[in-house]
Structures are given as C-alpha cells and as structure tokens.
Amino acid sequence: AVVSTQSTGAVVRGDRAVSDETTFIKELFTDLIVMKNSAGLINNKLAQMTQHAESDKLFLRIQAQHPGDAGLVCIYLLNHVVLQPGECMFLGANKPHAYFSGDCVECMACSDNVIRAGLTGKFIDVDSLIRLVECSSDTAEAQKLAPTPVNGGVVMQYLPSVKDFAVDMICVKDSYLLQGKVSPQIMLCTEGSGVVKTTHSAEEMRPGEVVFVIPGVSVTITGNVTLFSAYAQH
C-alpha cells in the first residue's frame, strides 16, 4: 500500500463525513509525501500499464525531470490547471501548488517562509509543510480570479480578497494615461515595446524590463506594449 490503512480504511468503510474531507486529504497528502520511494512505486506501476490517464502522462513527464522526487505524488492530489493568456488564479496562504511549465506573472504578499516539499533543488522542509499546509477539495475553477475591465479593457484589474496586493494588466496600442495610486507600483513589461513617462522622466520598456512608480504619480504609457503593475490595495 502507498497510503496508510487508517486513511484507506476510512474511505472504504464510508465513515468519513463530508465536513471531514479536508482532514482526510491532508492525511493522504502526508502519507504520500513522507513515504520513502512513493514516486518509485507509482512509476513502476505505470510502467506495467499500456494506457495512461492525463495525470499519469504528467507524472511521467515530470518524473523524467525529477526522478524519484517525493513531490511527484502531489500530481494526483492537486488540480491540473492550464491557464490561458489573461487568466488568473488566487491561492491563499498555506495552499500547496507547483508550476510545471510555461511563463506567468506571480505576485505574492511579503513573506520569508516559503516552504518546499519537492520538485526543486532548493531547501526542502517536509515537516514544516505538513504542519502548515491547508488542504481542501475545491475545483480548479473555484480558484480562478476573474478580472475587472477598466476603460474599455485597456486595463484588466485582478483584485484578490486580500489587501496585500493586486495586479493590473495594461495593454496599450497607442497612448494611455494611468492615474497614480496610493500605493507604489512595480511595472513589468512582458510584450511589445513602449515608453513609460512622468513629468520628470521617461523610461523605454521592452520585455523583462521593470520600472518603479512612487505613490500618487500618474504615468503616460505610449507604444504597443503590455505591462503588468503590482501594488497594494487600500
């Protein structure tokens, strides 16, 4: 068995209340993440199969990048989400997640306690992750955050349920005046080229370049450019 008989027995007997789903998911996550060679056992089982589900194919692909990594078992516990351009997800504190491929803009609250359990060459602290991780049975769609269009969609605002941060996607085709905010802004160019201009300076923007905008300062953005602005909500 890959998981404990206590966890599986509860499921077979059907004595888990719906309200206790999160407890079971966390127990299952704990069993898998701490078990030695859990990834190897799954990999051996898949090698005997002639057909694979999408989650199996993802496991095999990531297994090739991180052979035997305990974090591989999370593929069967997490929602597999493919975000399209302009789509966004909000993950609260202590929610486990992993990036498998592609590029995205990530914004997070100030933190010095990022905890990792696998699929990384960085420091791993499984004990702390198990102690703090929050598990639930939410769907992938429930995690998505729909944007609010501003000025005909030139600006798409992504406003999570916390005040720590928000993100705007700004798509300019010619010229646009962006009003100053109470919070400072960090603006990142992801596509195209343009100029971010204030009354005192002008900065050329190309993919990968960043500017810092102090509170209360409005900027004029010209060119054909896509920018992401991160700031705190007030």
Steps between C-alpha positions, in 0.01 A plus 500: 500500500616852425281665767418402857234239573339748739435748217391246239290306748300809584418550132406138438273493805346831402531640851651829387255788529499754217607766749805290576619486138781747562636287785508192281667685212770628733554151644529359149740780399710431811513124436617549143750779556683330789501146365835388364499418130130582454583651161695189405208274586264705284751512217541120507123453492464735203773313313277191511203683346435534128265800530542807716268775622604863458625511859715193430651666192580809706659281769724329245603832345594659834660173617748536215600843639497405871559122523370348824401837650238464777322810367390301195218340696333841533407475131218268608379732778513843337278642228679501165429843353608641165465879514441687177634856440307743718379233744589522866490289815507616862649264757466583868772449759614141565345367179733250327574563133763428236591640158571240235555702183448833327535861612276698732499816706494414870435750777513407867474666838819578690619172645817339631353152548459341159498128576590235242436127503638389164556560128778748578871523558440744787469423870218256581318503836236227493421516873415871490296460183291219653442709812383809311348378174126551450318247284152521352294341224442819300477479122751670273232742380433609857860618527486724194474877544305687233636845408311828509531696172580872525475757218367258246740224597824694453559413864394166647507507879556180699382576853537211748317479831805624693636854528866398467511535123317535170614473139397697191562385144537808279481454122580823314478534122578871473490717811341469844503712818519285811394684813724483806418266786525533877746209496833481316491296179743257341440485126631212288501491120412158358432574134563768235683826562407844623582789728383568856513874557448730799543877524863443602622195306437252221599132495503276195336164566571166336423144616666432835554864592354646821426848634405615849228763528474692826159558664274768352692533172305464175679361196440522126563174315564516127575234241368152433574337833365271770589582860413342832479728803513362856391712795336481842126546538378773736 
